[in-house]
Amino acid sequence: MTVIPLPANRPPDRFYRGGTRLAELRGENTVGEYEPEDWVGSATTVHGEAPTGLTRLPDGRLLREAIETDPQWWLGPDHVAAYGADAMLLVKLLDAGERLPVHAHPDRAFAKEHFAAAHGKTEAWFLLTGGSLHLALKEDLTHDELAGVLERQDADEILGLMHEVQVNPGDVVLVPAGVLHAIGGGLLLVELQEPEDFSLMLEWKGYPIDGPKDGHLGIGYDLALQAMERRARTAEEIGELVRPAGFGPSVFPAAADPYFRLERVQIQGEEQVEAGFAVMIVLTGQVEMPGAQGTVTLERGATAVAPHAAGSLTLVGDAEVLVCRPPAP
């Protein structure tokens, strides 16, 4: 057994436009106006829209059901001992055709208490294109001050309260749960995150979102605002969250390690990748992975899932590959 190539998995009717750059990367036809994401190797459903979001394997099985049937084969004994049959990871390809609305995600404690969920939603990005994004507040706000910002729905006011950050291809950004953020229009990125679909909206005006009804995920805004970080972050703190990726087994800031890991592999000839459950994305070139049942060939834009049972992988070719992993057990 070796890696399993994956088909596209694009949930429809998301709350922002995009998808053309994603289709180009994947070598596919242009998608709908509101299909900006590909959920890669997903055992997670779109909030309130199950089973949308789940990855279906080429043999017709849902990846989530396959993992639940044989978790040790997929995830490995150490992972199962630590986390059970929970893959602990959601990977997305994301193409922002417009700036996303400002929002935040709950942390684990908040999600457990108010959504009966096992995870919050810390996330991190690997940038495939450059541009700008907004990340964290520049000044402290009280709960009432943030509530006023929410009520006014003034985009200039909201963005003016936040750090605007310029990013380049190959940069990584860690977004801790609770931190307000907005991906800028034109950015194409790979996102690793805790496997939940929880977004609490500070902004919705101009987007196909019924903010007063849906922006708080049913818990009411007085409570939802408590999940949003209201303290200012300094420029130095932002610098700890945003940096060039480099290459190696863990290119995100160390604070991401309890949530997920990203290995960036440059292949010029042959490279080895350690055994373990992983979602793989080919960024450039072509890579071959020989196995007992034949050789799998993946080209630019291809995605695949590697079960733990595949063992260590040999990658042959001239390519750049991202290997996305859950936290170490």
GIWO-V85902 format. One record per helix or strand. SS is the DSSP state (a for helix, b for strand). FROM is the first residue (numbers start at 0). TO is the last residue. If there is no record, write none. Layout:
BEGIN
ss=SS from=FROM to=TO
ss=SS from=FROM to=TO
END
This chain:
BEGIN
ss=b from=3 to=4
ss=b from=17 to=17
ss=a from=19 to=25
ss=b from=33 to=33
ss=b from=36 to=39
ss=b from=55 to=55
ss=b from=61 to=61
ss=a from=62 to=68
ss=a from=70 to=74
ss=a from=76 to=82
ss=b from=89 to=94
ss=b from=102 to=103
ss=a from=107 to=114
ss=b from=122 to=126
ss=b from=130 to=136
ss=a from=142 to=151
ss=a from=154 to=159
ss=b from=161 to=166
ss=b from=170 to=174
ss=b from=180 to=182
ss=b from=187 to=192
ss=b from=199 to=200
ss=a from=210 to=213
ss=a from=220 to=226
ss=b from=231 to=231
ss=a from=234 to=240
ss=b from=241 to=243
ss=b from=247 to=247
ss=a from=253 to=255
ss=b from=259 to=272
ss=b from=277 to=290
ss=b from=293 to=298
ss=b from=302 to=305
ss=a from=307 to=309
ss=b from=312 to=325
END
